[in-house]
Amino acid sequence: MKGYIHIYTGNGKGKTTAALGLAIRAAGAGLQVFLAQFIKGKQYSELKALSRLSDLITVEQFGLPRFINGKPSVPDFEAARYGLERVKSSMLSGRFDMIIIDEGNVAVTYGLLSKQDLLDLIEMKPEGLELVITGRDALPEIIDKADLVTEMKAVKHYFNKGVNARLGIEK
C-alpha cells in the first residue's frame, strides 16, 4: 500500500486530535504507529488511553514538561534533536506503518527543527509509510510536499471567555 503525507495545520483546535484519530484507526487495522510529540512533555489524557494500545502505538515525547513561550532553552533544543534522530531511525526501521510528527510545524516555528529537517524527513519517507505532521503555521514548502492538507480554522472558542483547559477535553 502506498503511504501518503498528511498535514494538519491552522489556528483551530483539533490538529493533534485528528492525528490521534488516524492513529487509532490504523491500530484498529493492525498497523504499527510511532507518535513523536515535539514541544510536549506532559502526561495528557490521550496518552493514558493510548497506553492501552501500546502493542500497536508507540508514543515518545521530545519536549520538556512545559510548553515553550518565547525563547527555547538548550534542553529544549537537545530534546528536539534527539526526537529528530528517533523519528529518522523509526522511519527507516521498517517497523512502523505510520509516523506522526506531532507539533512538527511548531518545532520549526521555534527553531527547534529546521524547515530542511522536515523536508528531509519527507524525502526519506519509505514508499509504504504514512507520514503525518501536525501544528499550526505549516510552511508553504511543507504544504507543497503533502498529499493531504487540512487547515483547522478557529471560528469560536470558549477559551476566549476565560475557560481553562479541561481534563478529558483539552488536556
Buried (B, 14 or more C-beta within 10 A) or exposed (E): EEBEBBBBBBEBEBBBBBBBEBBBEBBEEEBBBBBBBBBBBEEBEBBEEBEEBEEBBBBEBBBBEEEBEEEBEEEBBBBBBEBBEBBBEBBEEEEBBBBBBBBBBBBBBBEBBEEEBBBBBBEEBBEEBBBBBBBBEBBEEBBEBBEEBBBBEEEEEEEEEEEEEEEEEBE
